[in-house]
């Protein structure tokens, strides 16, 4: 995957003296959806948080190694973390809309304050459309997000992340708190987005990864066990530990 948009080189992530991610080198191509799977406490979420410098905001959080976006080290002194996070959107496990803002202002939250009104309206409509929400909410832009269903709130967070037109979209267990119907709608939106963005999805659900991911990586105790195109990962795993995890023979 020489055309990787996002890459890590020998990346390790620590909390104080405790190492959670170990020497991970991965490459994520644009216009593909990449799934990170593995058992609980395998370092998946910590790894994801290193990709947009959120890990360093956690008390005791630090890294070694490199994270590259379009070939540029994201920890370089010239990189503004706030601007970086406009290029790398993030969706968390539980929906986190801003309760004091209506639907419209939630989606607009990351947009430049000096953006002309027509451009803001266009950005909001585009983001809601890409999140699969425009038809459901186009007449409810002034609604309190707390009045939305859990699935709609999570897709609203997806729209908020998309409004800044990021190059990379990170998702940490985005369907963990959703019912099957809501999960399906979010998966539909992600499946469509994979043709536009570099999407990195952390999921505990192997079936979800098999359904929508182009590549899948298994993390185990913070280290990469196997990474492969999903069609091979799920049908012809190269590593015994991958097969054991897929068949439920290991925790």
C-alpha positions as CSV (number, residue, x, y, z in Angstrom):
1,X,0.0,0.0,0.0
2,X,2.6,2.5,-1.1
3,X,0.0,5.2,-1.7
4,X,-0.9,5.3,2.0
5,X,-2.5,8.6,3.2
6,X,-2.0,7.8,6.9
7,X,0.8,5.6,8.3
8,X,2.4,4.6,11.5
9,X,6.1,3.6,11.9
10,X,7.1,1.6,14.9
11,X,4.4,3.3,17.0
12,X,4.2,2.5,20.7
13,X,1.8,4.3,23.0
14,X,2.2,4.4,26.8
15,X,0.4,5.6,29.9
16,X,3.2,6.4,32.2
17,X,5.4,3.3,32.3
18,X,2.6,1.0,31.0
19,X,2.8,0.2,27.2
20,X,-0.5,-0.3,25.5
21,X,0.4,-0.2,21.8
22,X,3.6,-2.0,20.8
23,X,5.8,-1.2,17.8
24,X,2.9,-0.9,15.3
25,X,3.7,-0.1,11.6
26,X,0.5,0.1,9.5
27,X,-0.4,1.9,6.3
28,X,-3.9,3.2,5.4
29,X,-4.7,4.0,1.8
30,X,-7.2,6.7,0.8
31,X,-10.7,5.7,-0.4
32,X,-10.7,2.6,1.6
33,X,-12.2,1.5,4.9
34,X,-9.7,-0.2,7.3
35,X,-11.0,-2.1,10.3
36,X,-9.0,-2.6,13.5
37,X,-10.3,-5.6,15.5
38,X,-9.2,-7.6,18.5
39,X,-10.2,-8.7,22.0
40,X,-10.9,-6.2,24.8
41,X,-7.9,-4.4,26.2
42,X,-5.9,-5.1,23.1
43,X,-5.0,-1.4,22.5
44,X,-7.4,-0.7,19.7
45,X,-8.9,2.5,21.0
46,X,-5.5,3.8,22.3
47,X,-4.0,3.2,18.8
48,X,-6.8,5.1,17.2
49,X,-6.4,8.1,19.5
50,X,-2.7,8.3,18.6
51,X,-3.7,9.0,15.0
52,X,-5.1,12.5,15.7
53,X,-3.0,13.3,18.8
54,X,-5.8,12.7,21.3
55,X,-3.7,10.2,23.2
56,X,-1.3,12.9,24.4
57,X,-4.3,14.7,26.1
58,X,-4.7,11.7,28.4
59,X,-2.9,12.0,31.7
60,X,0.4,10.1,31.3
61,X,-0.1,9.5,27.6
62,X,2.9,9.6,25.4
63,X,4.3,7.8,22.3
64,X,7.4,6.7,20.5
65,X,7.6,6.2,16.8
66,X,5.9,8.2,14.1
67,X,2.5,9.0,12.7
68,X,2.5,10.3,9.1
69,X,-0.4,12.1,7.3
70,X,0.3,12.6,3.6
71,X,4.0,11.9,4.4
72,X,4.2,14.6,7.1
73,X,4.9,13.8,10.8
74,X,1.9,14.9,12.8
75,X,4.0,15.6,15.9
76,X,6.3,18.0,14.1
77,X,6.6,21.4,15.9
78,X,4.9,23.2,13.1
79,X,1.8,21.1,13.3
80,X,-1.2,22.7,15.1
81,X,-3.2,19.9,16.7
82,X,-6.4,21.9,16.3
83,X,-5.9,22.2,12.6
84,X,-4.8,18.6,12.4
85,X,-8.2,17.5,13.8
86,X,-9.9,19.4,10.9
87,X,-8.1,17.0,8.6
88,X,-8.8,13.9,10.7
89,X,-12.4,13.6,11.9
90,X,-13.3,11.4,14.9
91,X,-16.5,9.6,16.1
92,X,-16.6,8.1,19.5
93,X,-18.4,5.0,20.9
94,X,-21.3,7.0,22.5
95,X,-23.0,9.9,20.7
96,X,-21.7,13.2,22.0
97,X,-23.8,16.0,20.4
98,X,-23.5,19.4,22.1
99,X,-26.8,19.6,24.1
100,X,-26.9,23.4,24.2
101,X,-26.8,23.5,20.3
102,X,-29.5,22.5,17.9
103,X,-29.0,20.1,15.0
104,X,-27.8,22.8,12.7
105,X,-25.3,24.3,15.2
106,X,-24.0,20.9,16.1
107,X,-23.0,20.2,12.5
108,X,-21.6,23.7,12.1
109,X,-19.5,23.4,15.3
110,X,-16.2,22.7,13.5
111,X,-16.6,25.1,10.6
112,X,-14.6,28.4,10.4
113,X,-16.6,31.2,12.1
114,X,-16.0,33.5,9.1
115,X,-17.4,31.1,6.6
116,X,-20.2,32.9,4.6
117,X,-23.7,31.8,5.4
118,X,-24.4,30.1,2.0
119,X,-21.2,28.1,2.3
120,X,-22.2,27.1,5.9
121,X,-25.6,25.9,4.7
122,X,-24.1,24.0,1.9
123,X,-21.6,22.3,4.2
124,X,-24.3,21.3,6.7
125,X,-26.5,19.8,3.9
126,X,-23.6,17.9,2.4
127,X,-22.5,16.6,5.8
128,X,-26.0,15.4,6.8
129,X,-26.5,13.8,3.4
130,X,-23.2,11.9,3.7
131,X,-24.2,10.7,7.1
132,X,-27.5,9.5,5.8
133,X,-29.5,12.1,7.8
134,X,-30.6,14.8,5.4
135,X,-34.0,13.3,4.5
136,X,-34.7,12.6,8.2
137,X,-33.6,16.0,9.6
138,X,-33.8,18.6,6.9
139,X,-37.0,19.9,8.4
140,X,-35.7,19.6,12.0
141,X,-32.5,21.6,11.9
142,X,-33.7,23.6,14.9
143,X,-34.4,20.5,17.0
144,X,-32.7,19.7,20.2
145,X,-30.4,16.7,19.5
146,X,-31.6,15.1,22.7
147,X,-35.0,14.6,20.9
148,X,-33.3,12.4,18.3
149,X,-33.1,8.6,18.5
150,X,-29.7,7.2,19.6
151,X,-28.9,6.2,16.0
152,X,-29.7,9.6,14.7
153,X,-27.6,11.2,17.4
154,X,-24.6,9.1,16.5
155,X,-25.0,9.9,12.8
156,X,-25.3,13.6,13.8
157,X,-21.8,13.2,15.4
158,X,-20.7,11.6,12.1
159,X,-22.1,14.6,10.2
160,X,-20.3,17.0,12.5
161,X,-17.0,15.2,11.9
162,X,-17.6,15.3,8.1
163,X,-18.6,19.0,7.9
164,X,-14.9,20.1,7.9
165,X,-14.2,17.8,4.9
166,X,-11.6,15.7,6.6
167,X,-9.1,13.6,4.6
168,X,-9.3,10.8,7.3
169,X,-12.2,9.6,9.4
170,X,-11.6,7.7,12.6
171,X,-14.4,5.8,14.3
172,X,-14.1,4.1,17.7
173,X,-16.8,1.4,18.2
174,X,-19.4,3.7,16.7
175,X,-22.2,1.2,16.9
176,X,-21.4,-0.2,20.3
177,X,-24.5,1.5,21.9
178,X,-26.9,1.1,19.0
179,X,-29.6,-1.4,18.2
180,X,-29.2,-3.5,15.0
181,X,-31.4,-1.3,12.9
182,X,-29.5,1.9,13.8
183,X,-26.2,0.1,13.4
184,X,-27.2,-0.9,9.9
185,X,-27.9,2.7,8.9
186,X,-24.6,3.8,10.2
187,X,-22.8,1.0,8.4
188,X,-24.6,2.0,5.2
189,X,-23.2,5.6,5.5
190,X,-19.7,4.3,6.3
191,X,-19.8,1.9,3.3
192,X,-20.6,4.8,1.0
193,X,-17.9,7.0,2.6
194,X,-15.2,4.4,2.0
195,X,-15.1,5.5,-1.7
196,X,-14.3,9.1,-0.7
197,X,-12.1,9.0,2.5
198,X,-9.5,7.1,4.3
199,X,-11.7,5.5,7.0
200,X,-10.2,3.7,10.1
201,X,-12.8,1.8,12.1
202,X,-12.2,0.2,15.5
203,X,-14.8,-2.5,16.1
204,X,-15.3,-5.5,18.4
205,X,-17.6,-7.0,15.8
206,X,-15.8,-9.2,13.4
207,X,-19.0,-9.5,11.3
208,X,-19.2,-5.8,10.9
209,X,-15.6,-5.6,9.7
210,X,-16.3,-8.5,7.3
211,X,-19.3,-6.6,5.9
212,X,-17.8,-3.2,5.2
213,X,-14.0,-3.1,5.6
214,X,-11.6,-3.3,2.7
215,X,-8.7,-4.3,5.0
216,X,-8.7,-5.8,8.5
217,X,-6.0,-5.7,11.2
218,X,-5.9,-7.9,14.3
219,X,-4.4,-6.2,17.4
220,X,-3.4,-8.5,20.3
221,X,-1.9,-7.1,23.5
222,X,-1.1,-3.9,21.6
223,X,0.8,-5.6,18.7
224,X,-0.2,-6.4,15.2
225,X,-0.9,-10.1,14.6
226,X,-2.1,-9.9,11.0
227,X,-3.3,-7.3,8.5
228,X,-4.7,-8.3,5.2
229,X,-7.5,-7.6,2.7
230,X,-10.7,-8.5,4.5
231,X,-11.7,-11.2,2.0
232,X,-8.5,-13.0,2.9
233,X,-8.4,-12.1,6.6
234,X,-11.8,-13.7,7.2
235,X,-11.6,-16.7,4.8
236,X,-7.9,-17.6,4.8
237,X,-6.1,-16.1,7.8
238,X,-2.4,-16.5,7.7
239,X,-1.8,-16.6,11.4
240,X,-3.0,-19.3,13.8
241,X,-3.9,-16.6,16.4
242,X,-6.2,-14.8,13.9
243,X,-8.0,-18.1,13.1
244,X,-8.3,-18.8,16.8
245,X,-9.9,-15.4,17.5
246,X,-12.2,-15.6,14.5
247,X,-13.5,-19.0,15.6
248,X,-13.9,-18.0,19.3
249,X,-11.2,-20.4,20.5
250,X,-9.3,-17.6,22.3
251,X,-10.4,-14.6,24.4
